[in-house]
Amino acid sequence: MDEKIYREFTKNNTIGNELANNHLAIMDSNNNEKEENEEGEICISGPVLADGYLNNPDETKKSFVNSWFHSGDLGYWKNVASRPGLEPRKFFFIVGRIKEIIIKGGVNISPSAIEDALLKAFPEIDEVSVVGYPDERMGEEIAAVIIPKRSDLLRLKGPTLSNIPGLSPYETPKKIFFVDSLPKTSTGKMQRVEVKKIVADLMKKE
């Protein structure tokens, strides 16, 4: 693969092509396939797919629809030539978990993309988790919960926050909170549901 294309793919979270005996598609909730560059749920089918969840018929019915497994991941596909001169192939890209996506004014916003932008823009940040919180006008607004490397992150609350490279003003967190720790699973994965509870508690105190 061309190095420039590889770097672009890595930056945009590609999961590559479908494998042998495995089919991928981007679908809506009714199993209708999405067109190129349209976001939808990443779905999987093929002989390597399980029949369902063990002893969990409700989740099986919800996730396995007409031989397609609905992964819960939001993504899109596009045709790309991985090297100059090669025929374009269908590559798939992941945006994030559907349940974690922030829907602000009807627009899907990826928390992980905002987190990446904040970490790049502010080396003073040790860890950050971005979540949505209820907003009467927009449906959801954006909050960033930050563990600082130091305690002097006041500049994050100033004008700099409105001009973060890679983020539009629409994607910029409206609320910022500083904490000493963030909830994680035993494997180190951020628990966004718990982070949302932290945000709700901190907003009550404002």
PyMOL commands that set and color helices and strands:
alter all, ss='L'
color gray80, all
select helices_A, chain A and resi 3-11+57-63+98-100+111-121+154-157+159-162+169-171+192-205
alter helices_A, ss='H'
color red, helices_A
select strands_A, chain A and resi 14-16+23-27+40-45+64-65+68-80+89-97+102-104+107-109+125-135+139-148+175-178
alter strands_A, ss='S'
color yellow, strands_A
deselect
rebuild
show_as cartoon
